[in-house]
C-alpha cells in the first residue's frame, strides 16, 4: 500500500473517529482519553477488517489446474504467463477466456 493510499484511508476514517470521541466523552465523562481514542479507532476501522482478510486470502495459486475453481483476484500461471481471475471461474485462462486478465505475458524463453 502506498503512502497516498494510507493517507486517503486516514482521511476517510478521521471524521468517524472524531464523532465517536465526542460522543464518548459526552456520555462517559470520566473515562480516560486514551481509552476513548482506542475505542474510536477500533469502531472506525472495524468495517475494514473483513475486506483486509479477503484481500490477504487472495494470491498466487500456482500452476493452473483444469477443473479447479478460482475466486476473483486469484492469480495462476498458464502456458508461461501470469493470469488474474476477473471473477469466480472454472474457465482455463488463455485466448478467448473472458474471466481471466493477462497480467504478465510469457517471455521468449518461457518453457511450455
C-alpha positions in Angstrom: 0.0 0.0 0.0 1.4 3.4 -0.9 1.7 6.4 1.4 -1.0 8.1 -0.6 -3.4 5.2 -0.2 -2.8 5.2 3.6 -3.4 8.9 3.8 -6.6 8.5 1.8 -7.8 5.8 4.3 -6.9 8.0 7.3 -8.8 11.0 5.8 -11.8 8.7 5.3 -11.9 7.4 8.9 -10.9 10.6 10.7 -14.5 12.0 10.8 -15.8 8.8 12.2 -13.1 8.8 14.9 -13.8 12.4 15.8 -17.6 11.8 16.1 -17.1 8.7 18.3 -14.6 10.5 20.6 -17.1 13.4 21.0 -20.0 11.1 21.8 -17.9 9.0 24.2 -16.7 12.0 26.1 -20.2 13.4 26.4 -21.6 10.0 27.6 -18.9 8.8 30.0 -17.0 11.9 31.1 -14.7 10.1 33.5 -13.2 7.5 31.1 -9.6 8.2 30.1 -9.0 10.0 26.8 -6.7 7.1 25.7 -9.4 4.5 26.2 -11.9 6.7 24.3 -9.5 7.1 21.4 -8.7 3.4 21.2 -12.4 2.7 21.2 -12.9 5.2 18.4 -10.2 3.8 16.3 -11.5 0.3 16.7 -15.0 1.4 15.8 -13.8 3.3 12.7 -11.6 0.6 11.4 -13.9 -2.4 12.1 -15.5 -2.3 8.6 -12.1 -2.7 7.0 -11.2 -5.9 8.9 -13.3 -8.3 6.6 -12.1 -6.5 3.5 -8.4 -6.8 4.6 -8.9 -10.5 5.4 -10.4 -11.1 2.0 -7.6 -9.3 0.2 -5.0 -11.2 2.1 -6.6 -14.5 1.2 -6.1 -13.8 -2.5 -2.9 -14.5 -4.1 -0.8 -16.7 -6.3 -2.3 -20.2 -6.6 0.5 -21.8 -8.7 0.1 -23.5 -12.0 -3.5 -23.5 -13.4 -5.2 -26.9 -12.8 -8.1 -27.7 -15.2 -11.4 -28.2 -13.4 -10.3 -26.2 -10.3 -12.4 -23.2 -9.2 -10.7 -19.9 -8.7 -12.0 -16.8 -7.0 -11.9 -13.2 -8.2 -8.4 -11.9 -7.6 -6.7 -15.3 -7.7 -3.6 -15.5 -9.9 -2.2 -18.5 -11.7 0.5 -19.4 -14.2 -0.8 -20.9 -17.5 1.3 -21.5 -20.6 4.2 -19.5 -19.1 2.1 -16.4 -18.5 0.6 -14.9 -15.3 -3.2 -14.6 -15.2 -5.6 -13.0 -12.7 -9.2 -14.1 -12.3 -11.6 -11.2 -13.0 -14.5 -13.2 -11.5 -15.1 -16.7 -9.9 -14.4 -19.2 -12.6 -13.6 -22.8 -13.6 -12.5 -21.5 -17.1 -9.0 -22.1 -18.4 -7.0 -18.9 -19.0 -5.8 -18.1 -22.5 -7.1 -16.7 -25.7 -10.8 -16.3 -25.6 -11.1 -16.6 -21.8 -13.5 -13.9 -20.5 -12.9 -14.4 -16.8 -9.2 -14.0 -16.8 -6.9 -11.0 -17.3 -3.4 -11.4 -18.6 -1.0 -9.9 -16.1 2.4 -10.8 -17.5 2.9 -12.4 -20.9 5.5 -15.2 -21.1 8.8 -14.2 -22.4 10.6 -15.5 -25.5 12.3 -18.2 -23.4 9.3 -19.4 -21.4 9.0 -23.2 -21.3 5.8 -24.8 -22.3 
